[in-house]
Amino acid sequence: METEIPLMQKNPGKYFSTVEVDPVTGEYVVQVPEWIISEFGWYEGTQLNLEVDGDSILITELKD
């Protein structure tokens, strides 16, 4: 069995994701690619602010 380490793409231009529903909680989930998390230095537990601006969603880190 071959084990391959996935390559992390940094800013590939466009990234498409689908909206999924968690079968346990019923919450909607959208995956954020690892390169975005790394680019902003986010980690598990980082609090994010989501804002709707027209047809776009802005995601920013919540600052104290």
N, CA, C and O atoms as a Tripos MOL2 file, in Angstrom:
@<TRIPOS>MOLECULE
protein
  256   255    64     0     0
PROTEIN
NO_CHARGES

@<TRIPOS>ATOM
      1 N           0.8460   -1.1900    0.0000 N.3       1 MET1
      2 CA          0.0000    0.0000    0.0000 C.3       1 MET1
      3 C           0.8800    1.2380    0.0000 C.2       1 MET1
      4 O           1.7740    1.3720    0.8350 O.2       1 MET1
      5 N           0.6280    2.1310   -0.9270 N.am      2 GLU2
      6 CA          1.4110    3.3510   -1.0500 C.3       2 GLU2
      7 C           0.8460    4.4510   -0.1680 C.2       2 GLU2
      8 O          -0.3550    4.7180   -0.1920 O.2       2 GLU2
      9 N           1.7040    5.0820    0.6040 N.am      3 THR3
     10 CA          1.2910    6.2210    1.4240 C.3       3 THR3
     11 C           1.9220    7.4640    0.8310 C.2       3 THR3
     12 O           3.1430    7.5650    0.7150 O.2       3 THR3
     13 N           1.0820    8.3990    0.4620 N.am      4 GLU4
     14 CA          1.5730    9.6200   -0.1610 C.3       4 GLU4
     15 C           1.1880   10.8170    0.6890 C.2       4 GLU4
     16 O           0.0520   10.9150    1.1510 O.2       4 GLU4
     17 N           2.1230   11.7190    0.8940 N.am      5 ILE5
     18 CA          1.8510   12.9430    1.6330 C.3       5 ILE5
     19 C           1.2130   13.9330    0.6620 C.2       5 ILE5
     20 O           1.7950   14.2490   -0.3750 O.2       5 ILE5
     21 N           0.0070   14.4280    0.9990 N.am      6 PRO6
     22 CA         -0.6350   15.3810    0.0840 C.3       6 PRO6
     23 C           0.1470   16.6870    0.0130 C.2       6 PRO6
     24 O           0.6580   17.1760    1.0200 O.2       6 PRO6
     25 N           0.2300   17.2390   -1.1820 N.am      7 LEU7
     26 CA          0.9220   18.5140   -1.3640 C.3       7 LEU7
     27 C          -0.0370   19.6480   -1.0580 C.2       7 LEU7
     28 O          -1.1730   19.6550   -1.5300 O.2       7 LEU7
     29 N           0.4260   20.6120   -0.2640 N.am      8 MET8
     30 CA         -0.3930   21.7620    0.0850 C.3       8 MET8
     31 C          -0.2090   22.8120   -1.0080 C.2       8 MET8
     32 O           0.9090   23.2700   -1.2460 O.2       8 MET8
     33 N          -1.2860   23.1910   -1.6660 N.am      9 GLN9
     34 CA         -1.2190   24.2180   -2.6930 C.3       9 GLN9
     35 C          -1.3630   25.5800   -2.0490 C.2       9 GLN9
     36 O          -2.3360   25.8390   -1.3400 O.2       9 GLN9
     37 N          -0.4000   26.4490   -2.2920 N.am     10 LYS10
     38 CA         -0.4780   27.7960   -1.7560 C.3      10 LYS10
     39 C          -1.1000   28.7070   -2.7990 C.2      10 LYS10
     40 O          -0.5760   28.8780   -3.8990 O.2      10 LYS10
     41 N          -2.2350   29.2870   -2.4200 N.am     11 ASN11
     42 CA         -2.9450   30.2380   -3.2600 C.3      11 ASN11
     43 C          -3.0540   29.7950   -4.7200 C.2      11 ASN11
     44 O          -2.4580   30.4120   -5.6030 O.2      11 ASN11
     45 N          -3.8130   28.7310   -4.9720 N.am     12 PRO12
     46 CA         -3.9210   28.2290   -6.3400 C.3      12 PRO12
     47 C          -4.7720   29.1080   -7.2570 C.2      12 PRO12
     48 O          -5.0690   28.7010   -8.3810 O.2      12 PRO12
     49 N          -5.1660   30.2790   -6.8170 N.am     13 GLY13
     50 CA         -5.9610   31.1660   -7.6530 C.3      13 GLY13
     51 C          -7.4180   31.1040   -7.2730 C.2      13 GLY13
     52 O          -7.9780   32.0810   -6.7780 O.2      13 GLY13
     53 N          -8.0300   29.9770   -7.4980 N.am     14 LYS14
     54 CA         -9.4300   29.7930   -7.1150 C.3      14 LYS14
     55 C          -9.5500   28.4750   -6.3730 C.2      14 LYS14
     56 O          -8.8690   27.4990   -6.6870 O.2      14 LYS14
     57 N         -10.4090   28.4690   -5.4060 N.am     15 TYR15
     58 CA        -10.6610   27.2520   -4.6480 C.3      15 TYR15
     59 C         -12.1630   27.0750   -4.5560 C.2      15 TYR15
     60 O         -12.8790   27.9960   -4.1630 O.2      15 TYR15
     61 N         -12.6380   25.9070   -4.9110 N.am     16 PHE16
     62 CA        -14.0560   25.6300   -4.8630 C.3      16 PHE16
     63 C         -14.3280   24.6190   -3.7620 C.2      16 PHE16
     64 O         -13.5870   23.6480   -3.6020 O.2      16 PHE16
     65 N         -15.3780   24.8460   -3.0140 N.am     17 SER17
     66 CA        -15.7740   23.9500   -1.9470 C.3      17 SER17
     67 C         -17.2820   23.7730   -2.0270 C.2      17 SER17
     68 O         -17.9910   24.6080   -2.5880 O.2      17 SER17
     69 N         -17.7520   22.6940   -1.4680 N.am     18 THR18
     70 CA        -19.1920   22.4700   -1.4510 C.3      18 THR18
     71 C         -19.7060   22.5810   -0.0250 C.2      18 THR18
     72 O         -18.9760   22.3270    0.9330 O.2      18 THR18
     73 N         -20.9490   22.9570    0.1030 N.am     19 VAL19
     74 CA        -21.5900   23.0100    1.4050 C.3      19 VAL19
     75 C         -22.0270   21.5850    1.7410 C.2      19 VAL19
     76 O         -22.6860   20.9180    0.9430 O.2      19 VAL19
     77 N         -21.6510   21.1350    2.9280 N.am     20 GLU20
     78 CA        -22.0190   19.8020    3.3830 C.3      20 GLU20
     79 C         -22.7860   19.9190    4.6890 C.2      20 GLU20
     80 O         -22.7140   20.9440    5.3660 O.2      20 GLU20
     81 N         -23.5090   18.8850    5.0380 N.am     21 VAL21
     82 CA        -24.2300   18.8450    6.3010 C.3      21 VAL21
     83 C         -23.6180   17.7500    7.1650 C.2      21 VAL21
     84 O         -23.5180   16.5980    6.7410 O.2      21 VAL21
     85 N         -23.2080   18.1150    8.3830 N.am     22 ASP22
     86 CA        -22.6760   17.1370    9.3250 C.3      22 ASP22
     87 C         -23.8070   16.1830    9.7020 C.2      22 ASP22
     88 O         -24.8390   16.6270   10.2070 O.2      22 ASP22
     89 N         -23.6350   14.8820    9.4680 N.am     23 PRO23
     90 CA        -24.7250   13.9390    9.7250 C.3      23 PRO23
     91 C         -25.0700   13.7800   11.2040 C.2      23 PRO23
     92 O         -26.1760   13.3540   11.5380 O.2      23 PRO23
     93 N         -24.1410   14.1160   12.0870 N.am     24 VAL24
     94 CA        -24.3830   13.9800   13.5230 C.3      24 VAL24
     95 C         -25.0930   15.2080   14.0850 C.2      24 VAL24
     96 O         -26.0870   15.0830   14.8000 O.2      24 VAL24
     97 N         -24.5740   16.4080   13.7550 N.am     25 THR25
     98 CA        -25.1150   17.6390   14.3480 C.3      25 THR25
     99 C         -26.1630   18.3210   13.4690 C.2      25 THR25
    100 O         -26.9780   19.1000   13.9650 O.2      25 THR25
    101 N         -26.1440   18.0320   12.1680 N.am     26 GLY26
    102 CA        -27.0510   18.7000   11.2510 C.3      26 GLY26
    103 C         -26.5890   20.0950   10.8620 C.2      26 GLY26
    104 O         -27.3030   20.8080   10.1570 O.2      26 GLY26
    105 N         -25.3890   20.5000   11.3170 N.am     27 GLU27
    106 CA        -24.8570   21.8300   10.9950 C.3      27 GLU27
    107 C         -24.2450   21.8260    9.5960 C.2      27 GLU27
    108 O         -23.7280   20.8140    9.1240 O.2      27 GLU27
    109 N         -24.3200   22.9860    8.9510 N.am     28 TYR28
    110 CA        -23.7000   23.1360    7.6430 C.3      28 TYR28
    111 C         -22.1950   23.3300    7.8180 C.2      28 TYR28
    112 O         -21.7470   23.9910    8.7560 O.2      28 TYR28
    113 N         -21.4220   22.7440    6.9020 N.am     29 VAL29
    114 CA        -19.9680   22.7800    6.9990 C.3      29 VAL29
    115 C         -19.3760   23.1420    5.6390 C.2      29 VAL29
    116 O         -19.7900   22.6010    4.6130 O.2      29 VAL29
    117 N         -18.4020   24.0620    5.6340 N.am     30 VAL30
    118 CA        -17.6230   24.3790    4.4390 C.3      30 VAL30
    119 C         -16.1600   24.2360    4.8230 C.2      30 VAL30
    120 O         -15.7150   24.8350    5.8020 O.2      30 VAL30
    121 N         -15.4130   23.4530    4.0690 N.am     31 GLN31
    122 CA        -14.0060   23.2440    4.3830 C.3      31 GLN31
    123 C         -13.1690   24.4210    3.8920 C.2      31 GLN31
    124 O         -13.3440   24.9070    2.7750 O.2      31 GLN31
    125 N         -12.2620   24.8620    4.7490 N.am     32 VAL32
    126 CA        -11.3120   25.9220    4.3910 C.3      32 VAL32
    127 C          -9.9870   25.2350    4.0960 C.2      32 VAL32
    128 O          -9.5110   24.4590    4.9230 O.2      32 VAL32
    129 N          -9.3780   25.4950    2.9450 N.am     33 PRO33
    130 CA         -8.1310   24.8070    2.6060 C.3      33 PRO33
    131 C          -7.0030   25.1570    3.5810 C.2      33 PRO33
    132 O          -6.9500   26.2550    4.1360 O.2      33 PRO33
    133 N          -6.1110   24.1930    3.7660 N.am     34 GLU34
    134 CA         -5.0100   24.3370    4.7130 C.3      34 GLU34
    135 C          -4.1180   25.5370    4.4100 C.2      34 GLU34
    136 O          -3.6180   26.1800    5.3320 O.2      34 GLU34
    137 N          -3.9120   25.8490    3.1210 N.am     35 TRP35
    138 CA         -3.0210   26.9640    2.7930 C.3      35 TRP35
    139 C          -3.5740   28.2900    3.2940 C.2      35 TRP35
    140 O          -2.7990   29.1890    3.6200 O.2      35 TRP35
    141 N          -4.8990   28.4360    3.3640 N.am     36 ILE36
    142 CA         -5.4870   29.6680    3.8940 C.3      36 ILE36
    143 C          -5.2720   29.7480    5.3970 C.2      36 ILE36
    144 O          -4.9150   30.8020    5.9230 O.2      36 ILE36
    145 N          -5.4900   28.6370    6.0870 N.am     37 ILE37
    146 CA         -5.2780   28.5860    7.5380 C.3      37 ILE37
    147 C          -3.8310   28.9320    7.8600 C.2      37 ILE37
    148 O          -3.5640   29.7160    8.7710 O.2      37 ILE37
    149 N          -2.8920   28.3450    7.1070 N.am     38 SER38
    150 CA         -1.4650   28.6010    7.3380 C.3      38 SER38
    151 C          -1.0850   30.0370    7.0140 C.2      38 SER38
    152 O          -0.3050   30.6570    7.7380 O.2      38 SER38
    153 N          -1.6360   30.5670    5.9250 N.am     39 GLU39
    154 CA         -1.3290   31.9360    5.4790 C.3      39 GLU39
    155 C          -1.6450   32.9610    6.5660 C.2      39 GLU39
    156 O          -0.9060   33.9300    6.7450 O.2      39 GLU39
    157 N          -2.7430   32.7470    7.2890 N.am     40 PHE40
    158 CA         -3.1560   33.7020    8.3190 C.3      40 PHE40
    159 C          -2.6850   33.3180    9.7140 C.2      40 PHE40
    160 O          -2.9370   34.0470   10.6740 O.2      40 PHE40
    161 N          -2.0040   32.1810    9.8360 N.am     41 GLY41
    162 CA         -1.4880   31.7730   11.1440 C.3      41 GLY41
    163 C          -2.5950   31.3300   12.0920 C.2      41 GLY41
    164 O          -2.4380   31.4020   13.3110 O.2      41 GLY41
    165 N          -3.7060   30.8750   11.5410 N.am     42 TRP42
    166 CA         -4.8110   30.4100   12.3750 C.3      42 TRP42
    167 C          -4.5120   29.0090   12.8760 C.2      42 TRP42
    168 O          -3.6940   28.2970   12.2950 O.2      42 TRP42
    169 N          -5.1590   28.6230   13.9300 N.am     43 TYR43
    170 CA         -5.0020   27.2970   14.5350 C.3      43 TYR43
    171 C          -6.3330   26.9100   15.1450 C.2      43 TYR43
    172 O          -7.2510   27.7270   15.2160 O.2      43 TYR43
    173 N          -6.4410   25.6630   15.5880 N.am     44 GLU44
    174 CA         -7.6840   25.2150   16.2110 C.3      44 GLU44
    175 C          -7.9840   26.0930   17.4110 C.2      44 GLU44
    176 O          -7.1230   26.2960   18.2670 O.2      44 GLU44
    177 N          -9.1780   26.6060   17.4770 N.am     45 GLY45
    178 CA         -9.5700   27.4990   18.5630 C.3      45 GLY45
    179 C          -9.5350   28.9680   18.1880 C.2      45 GLY45
    180 O         -10.0290   29.8050   18.9430 O.2      45 GLY45
    181 N          -8.9530   29.3060   17.0140 N.am     46 THR46
    182 CA         -8.9600   30.6920   16.5570 C.3      46 THR46
    183 C         -10.3990   31.1140   16.3020 C.2      46 THR46
    184 O         -11.1450   30.4140   15.6160 O.2      46 THR46
    185 N         -10.7880   32.2600   16.8550 N.am     47 GLN47
    186 CA        -12.1470   32.7530   16.6660 C.3      47 GLN47
    187 C         -12.1970   33.6220   15.4110 C.2      47 GLN47
    188 O         -11.3870   34.5310   15.2290 O.2      47 GLN47
    189 N         -13.1730   33.3170   14.5480 N.am     48 LEU48
    190 CA        -13.3090   34.0200   13.2870 C.3      48 LEU48
    191 C         -14.6230   34.7750   13.2300 C.2      48 LEU48
    192 O         -15.6270   34.3400   13.7950 O.2      48 LEU48
    193 N         -14.6090   35.9090   12.5430 N.am     49 ASN49
    194 CA        -15.7940   36.7210   12.3230 C.3      49 ASN49
    195 C         -16.2030   36.5430   10.8630 C.2      49 ASN49
    196 O         -15.3720   36.6810    9.9660 O.2      49 ASN49
    197 N         -17.4770   36.2360   10.6190 N.am     50 LEU50
    198 CA        -17.9900   36.0800    9.2590 C.3      50 LEU50
    199 C         -18.9930   37.1830    8.9820 C.2      50 LEU50
    200 O         -19.9280   37.3920    9.7560 O.2      50 LEU50
    201 N         -18.7950   37.8960    7.8640 N.am     51 GLU51
    202 CA        -19.6820   38.9880    7.4820 C.3      51 GLU51
    203 C         -20.1240   38.7920    6.0420 C.2      51 GLU51
    204 O         -19.3470   38.3330    5.2040 O.2      51 GLU51
    205 N         -21.3550   39.1340    5.7600 N.am     52 VAL52
    206 CA        -21.8690   39.0890    4.3930 C.3      52 VAL52
    207 C         -21.7430   40.4900    3.8090 C.2      52 VAL52
    208 O         -22.1830   41.4680    4.4130 O.2      52 VAL52
    209 N         -21.1320   40.5740    2.6190 N.am     53 ASP53
    210 CA        -20.9480   41.8490    1.9230 C.3      53 ASP53
    211 C         -21.4180   41.6530    0.4870 C.2      53 ASP53
    212 O         -20.6490   41.2280   -0.3750 O.2      53 ASP53
    213 N         -22.6850   41.9650    0.2390 N.am     54 GLY54
    214 CA        -23.2440   41.7330   -1.0910 C.3      54 GLY54
    215 C         -23.3260   40.2460   -1.3650 C.2      54 GLY54
    216 O         -24.0130   39.5090   -0.6580 O.2      54 GLY54
    217 N         -22.6120   39.8050   -2.4120 N.am     55 ASP55
    218 CA        -22.5840   38.3880   -2.7730 C.3      55 ASP55
    219 C         -21.3660   37.6620   -2.2190 C.2      55 ASP55
    220 O         -21.1060   36.5190   -2.5950 O.2      55 ASP55
    221 N         -20.6180   38.3090   -1.3320 N.am     56 SER56
    222 CA        -19.3910   37.7290   -0.7940 C.3      56 SER56
    223 C         -19.4950   37.5090    0.7050 C.2      56 SER56
    224 O         -20.3000   38.1380    1.3930 O.2      56 SER56
    225 N         -18.6670   36.6060    1.1910 N.am     57 ILE57
    226 CA        -18.5370   36.3710    2.6250 C.3      57 ILE57
    227 C         -17.1180   36.7500    3.0240 C.2      57 ILE57
    228 O         -16.1560   36.2360    2.4530 O.2      57 ILE57
    229 N         -16.9790   37.6410    3.9960 N.am     58 LEU58
    230 CA        -15.6770   38.0600    4.4920 C.3      58 LEU58
    231 C         -15.3900   37.3060    5.7850 C.2      58 LEU58
    232 O         -16.2120   37.2910    6.7010 O.2      58 LEU58
    233 N         -14.2250   36.6840    5.8500 N.am     59 ILE59
    234 CA        -13.8220   35.9640    7.0500 C.3      59 ILE59
    235 C         -12.5890   36.6460    7.6130 C.2      59 ILE59
    236 O         -11.5660   36.7380    6.9330 O.2      59 ILE59
    237 N         -12.6730   37.1230    8.8380 N.am     60 THR60
    238 CA        -11.5550   37.7840    9.4900 C.3      60 THR60
    239 C         -11.3770   37.1950   10.8870 C.2      60 THR60
    240 O         -12.3110   36.6580   11.4830 O.2      60 THR60
    241 N         -10.1570   37.3130   11.3870 N.am     61 GLU61
    242 CA         -9.8720   36.8390   12.7360 C.3      61 GLU61
    243 C         -10.4450   37.8270   13.7410 C.2      61 GLU61
    244 O         -10.2780   39.0370   13.5910 O.2      61 GLU61
    245 N         -11.1100   37.3220   14.7500 N.am     62 LEU62
    246 CA        -11.6800   38.1410   15.8080 C.3      62 LEU62
    247 C         -10.5460   38.5780   16.7240 C.2      62 LEU62
    248 O          -9.8810   37.7430   17.3370 O.2      62 LEU62
    249 N         -10.3300   39.8680   16.8160 N.am     63 LYS63
    250 CA         -9.2560   40.4120   17.6700 C.3      63 LYS63
    251 C          -9.8300   40.8420   18.9950 C.2      63 LYS63
    252 O         -10.9600   41.3250   19.0570 O.2      63 LYS63
    253 N          -9.0620   40.6710   20.0620 N.am     64 ASP64
    254 CA         -9.5090   41.0880   21.4060 C.3      64 ASP64
    255 C          -9.5220   42.5700   21.5560 C.2      64 ASP64
    256 O          -9.8710   43.0800   22.6200 O.2      64 ASP64
@<TRIPOS>BOND
     1     1     2 1
     2     2     3 1
     3     3     4 2
     4     3     5 am
     5     5     6 1
     6     6     7 1
     7     7     8 2
     8     7     9 am
     9     9    10 1
    10    10    11 1
    11    11    12 2
    12    11    13 am
    13    13    14 1
    14    14    15 1
    15    15    16 2
    16    15    17 am
    17    17    18 1
    18    18    19 1
    19    19    20 2
    20    19    21 am
    21    21    22 1
    22    22    23 1
    23    23    24 2
    24    23    25 am
    25    25    26 1
    26    26    27 1
    27    27    28 2
    28    27    29 am
    29    29    30 1
    30    30    31 1
    31    31    32 2
    32    31    33 am
    33    33    34 1
    34    34    35 1
    35    35    36 2
    36    35    37 am
    37    37    38 1
    38    38    39 1
    39    39    40 2
    40    39    41 am
    41    41    42 1
    42    42    43 1
    43    43    44 2
    44    43    45 am
    45    45    46 1
    46    46    47 1
    47    47    48 2
    48    47    49 am
    49    49    50 1
    50    50    51 1
    51    51    52 2
    52    51    53 am
    53    53    54 1
    54    54    55 1
    55    55    56 2
    56    55    57 am
    57    57    58 1
    58    58    59 1
    59    59    60 2
    60    59    61 am
    61    61    62 1
    62    62    63 1
    63    63    64 2
    64    63    65 am
    65    65    66 1
    66    66    67 1
    67    67    68 2
    68    67    69 am
    69    69    70 1
    70    70    71 1
    71    71    72 2
    72    71    73 am
    73    73    74 1
    74    74    75 1
    75    75    76 2
    76    75    77 am
    77    77    78 1
    78    78    79 1
    79    79    80 2
    80    79    81 am
    81    81    82 1
    82    82    83 1
    83    83    84 2
    84    83    85 am
    85    85    86 1
    86    86    87 1
    87    87    88 2
    88    87    89 am
    89    89    90 1
    90    90    91 1
    91    91    92 2
    92    91    93 am
    93    93    94 1
    94    94    95 1
    95    95    96 2
    96    95    97 am
    97    97    98 1
    98    98    99 1
    99    99   100 2
   100    99   101 am
   101   101   102 1
   102   102   103 1
   103   103   104 2
   104   103   105 am
   105   105   106 1
   106   106   107 1
   107   107   108 2
   108   107   109 am
   109   109   110 1
   110   110   111 1
   111   111   112 2
   112   111   113 am
   113   113   114 1
   114   114   115 1
   115   115   116 2
   116   115   117 am
   117   117   118 1
   118   118   119 1
   119   119   120 2
   120   119   121 am
   121   121   122 1
   122   122   123 1
   123   123   124 2
   124   123   125 am
   125   125   126 1
   126   126   127 1
   127   127   128 2
   128   127   129 am
   129   129   130 1
   130   130   131 1
   131   131   132 2
   132   131   133 am
   133   133   134 1
   134   134   135 1
   135   135   136 2
   136   135   137 am
   137   137   138 1
   138   138   139 1
   139   139   140 2
   140   139   141 am
   141   141   142 1
   142   142   143 1
   143   143   144 2
   144   143   145 am
   145   145   146 1
   146   146   147 1
   147   147   148 2
   148   147   149 am
   149   149   150 1
   150   150   151 1
   151   151   152 2
   152   151   153 am
   153   153   154 1
   154   154   155 1
   155   155   156 2
   156   155   157 am
   157   157   158 1
   158   158   159 1
   159   159   160 2
   160   159   161 am
   161   161   162 1
   162   162   163 1
   163   163   164 2
   164   163   165 am
   165   165   166 1
   166   166   167 1
   167   167   168 2
   168   167   169 am
   169   169   170 1
   170   170   171 1
   171   171   172 2
   172   171   173 am
   173   173   174 1
   174   174   175 1
   175   175   176 2
   176   175   177 am
   177   177   178 1
   178   178   179 1
   179   179   180 2
   180   179   181 am
   181   181   182 1
   182   182   183 1
   183   183   184 2
   184   183   185 am
   185   185   186 1
   186   186   187 1
   187   187   188 2
   188   187   189 am
   189   189   190 1
   190   190   191 1
   191   191   192 2
   192   191   193 am
   193   193   194 1
   194   194   195 1
   195   195   196 2
   196   195   197 am
   197   197   198 1
   198   198   199 1
   199   199   200 2
   200   199   201 am
   201   201   202 1
   202   202   203 1
   203   203   204 2
   204   203   205 am
   205   205   206 1
   206   206   207 1
   207   207   208 2
   208   207   209 am
   209   209   210 1
   210   210   211 1
   211   211   212 2
   212   211   213 am
   213   213   214 1
   214   214   215 1
   215   215   216 2
   216   215   217 am
   217   217   218 1
   218   218   219 1
   219   219   220 2
   220   219   221 am
   221   221   222 1
   222   222   223 1
   223   223   224 2
   224   223   225 am
   225   225   226 1
   226   226   227 1
   227   227   228 2
   228   227   229 am
   229   229   230 1
   230   230   231 1
   231   231   232 2
   232   231   233 am
   233   233   234 1
   234   234   235 1
   235   235   236 2
   236   235   237 am
   237   237   238 1
   238   238   239 1
   239   239   240 2
   240   239   241 am
   241   241   242 1
   242   242   243 1
   243   243   244 2
   244   243   245 am
   245   245   246 1
   246   246   247 1
   247   247   248 2
   248   247   249 am
   249   249   250 1
   250   250   251 1
   251   251   252 2
   252   251   253 am
   253   253   254 1
   254   254   255 1
   255   255   256 2
@<TRIPOS>SUBSTRUCTURE
     1 MET1         2 RESIDUE 1 A MET
     2 GLU2         6 RESIDUE 1 A GLU
     3 THR3        10 RESIDUE 1 A THR
     4 GLU4        14 RESIDUE 1 A GLU
     5 ILE5        18 RESIDUE 1 A ILE
     6 PRO6        22 RESIDUE 1 A PRO
     7 LEU7        26 RESIDUE 1 A LEU
     8 MET8        30 RESIDUE 1 A MET
     9 GLN9        34 RESIDUE 1 A GLN
    10 LYS10       38 RESIDUE 1 A LYS
    11 ASN11       42 RESIDUE 1 A ASN
    12 PRO12       46 RESIDUE 1 A PRO
    13 GLY13       50 RESIDUE 1 A GLY
    14 LYS14       54 RESIDUE 1 A LYS
    15 TYR15       58 RESIDUE 1 A TYR
    16 PHE16       62 RESIDUE 1 A PHE
    17 SER17       66 RESIDUE 1 A SER
    18 THR18       70 RESIDUE 1 A THR
    19 VAL19       74 RESIDUE 1 A VAL
    20 GLU20       78 RESIDUE 1 A GLU
    21 VAL21       82 RESIDUE 1 A VAL
    22 ASP22       86 RESIDUE 1 A ASP
    23 PRO23       90 RESIDUE 1 A PRO
    24 VAL24       94 RESIDUE 1 A VAL
    25 THR25       98 RESIDUE 1 A THR
    26 GLY26      102 RESIDUE 1 A GLY
    27 GLU27      106 RESIDUE 1 A GLU
    28 TYR28      110 RESIDUE 1 A TYR
    29 VAL29      114 RESIDUE 1 A VAL
    30 VAL30      118 RESIDUE 1 A VAL
    31 GLN31      122 RESIDUE 1 A GLN
    32 VAL32      126 RESIDUE 1 A VAL
    33 PRO33      130 RESIDUE 1 A PRO
    34 GLU34      134 RESIDUE 1 A GLU
    35 TRP35      138 RESIDUE 1 A TRP
    36 ILE36      142 RESIDUE 1 A ILE
    37 ILE37      146 RESIDUE 1 A ILE
    38 SER38      150 RESIDUE 1 A SER
    39 GLU39      154 RESIDUE 1 A GLU
    40 PHE40      158 RESIDUE 1 A PHE
    41 GLY41      162 RESIDUE 1 A GLY
    42 TRP42      166 RESIDUE 1 A TRP
    43 TYR43      170 RESIDUE 1 A TYR
    44 GLU44      174 RESIDUE 1 A GLU
    45 GLY45      178 RESIDUE 1 A GLY
    46 THR46      182 RESIDUE 1 A THR
    47 GLN47      186 RESIDUE 1 A GLN
    48 LEU48      190 RESIDUE 1 A LEU
    49 ASN49      194 RESIDUE 1 A ASN
    50 LEU50      198 RESIDUE 1 A LEU
    51 GLU51      202 RESIDUE 1 A GLU
    52 VAL52      206 RESIDUE 1 A VAL
    53 ASP53      210 RESIDUE 1 A ASP
    54 GLY54      214 RESIDUE 1 A GLY
    55 ASP55      218 RESIDUE 1 A ASP
    56 SER56      222 RESIDUE 1 A SER
    57 ILE57      226 RESIDUE 1 A ILE
    58 LEU58      230 RESIDUE 1 A LEU
    59 ILE59      234 RESIDUE 1 A ILE
    60 THR60      238 RESIDUE 1 A THR
    61 GLU61      242 RESIDUE 1 A GLU
    62 LEU62      246 RESIDUE 1 A LEU
    63 LYS63      250 RESIDUE 1 A LYS
    64 ASP64      254 RESIDUE 1 A ASP
